[in-house]
Amino acid sequence: MNATLRTRVGALELPNPVVTAAGCAGAGRELAQFFDIASLGAVTTKSVMLEPHAGRPAPRMAETPSGMLSTTGMQGPGLEVLLQRDLPWLRSRGGRAIVSVAGAGVGEFGELARRLSEAEGVSAVEVNLSCPDPESSSGRTFADDPDRAEQVVGTVRSQARSELPVLAKLAGDVPDVVELAGACVDAGADGLSMINTLRGMAVDTRTLRPAVAGGLGGLSGPAVRPIAVGCVYRVHEALPEVPIIGMGGVRTGEDVLEFMAAGASAAAVGTANFSDPSAGARVLREFTEAMEDRGFTRAADLVGAAHRTGPRG
């Protein structure tokens, strides 16, 4: 059986539904020594800000049961390095770039969108709504307030060229993920990426101090997958026409199949890249086999399958 792996996330057409998650593969250069980076549906870059950022002090990562806590603080060399070095390199390798953007305020998000609209090799812009909102005095992020999220996404959409897809990346630990999704779509998001890491904490029992700088970190890995799949299922049920890239603990082809059945059109490999830098290629092979084993000849036919069969019992 020759499976057709092509899938669409709105106007973004991908050769297959396996992409990388932001922050877990740089711009693809680190993984390219292990497999052909162009074989993936797309590479989602680490979230980029306008200016270089040193990020948080160490320790930035801590292992947890079935997951990882991280708190990098948006470390990165800034937009110019992405435009001058990373995107040209990825384009030379035949890769497709979804550029994740992080702003210190609404205006910075808009400027990032404008600059990226002028650049070559940008397939889509992903709006990281888990950035701290500078107008909040309690450490809230843009994702915590649907109105603020809508303002950010609307600004990005207004500054990006009309044919450039804009994806809103949603947090899962919010009061109502469906409300947040609806606000982003109303603001002009062409699709959704979900979910981002969940806020959590670990304490080093030897020192009795937080395991990562700042105390709280973002929890990723297999531990969050049931929450992520549930969020995708709920949002697809409420907004069935809105394309979704599902993410959260993807480490096998079966996990991609699960996210797509819940309603995603693609799925991102994130934390698994740290322990297995060839995970993307392996997951794609496993997904193809799993799809064919179930008699599917087109990946697109899997999208929302769990809604068509309904819950058990």
Secondary structure, DSSP 8 states (H G I E B T S, - for coil): ---B--EEETTEEESSSEEE-TTSSTTSTTTTTTS-GGGSSBEE---B-SS-B----S--EEEETTEEEE---S-B--HHHIIIIIHHHHHHTT--EEEEE--SSHHHHHHHHHHHHTSSSEEEEEEETTSB-TT-SS--BGGG-HHHHHHHHHHHHHHS-TTS-EEEEE-SSSS-HHHHHHHHHHTT-SEEEE---EEEE-EETTTTEESSTTSEEEEESGGGHHHHHHHHHHHHHH-TTS-EEEESS--SHHHHHHHHHHT-SEEEE-THHHH-TTHHHHHHHHHHHHHHHTT-SBGGGGTTHHHHH----
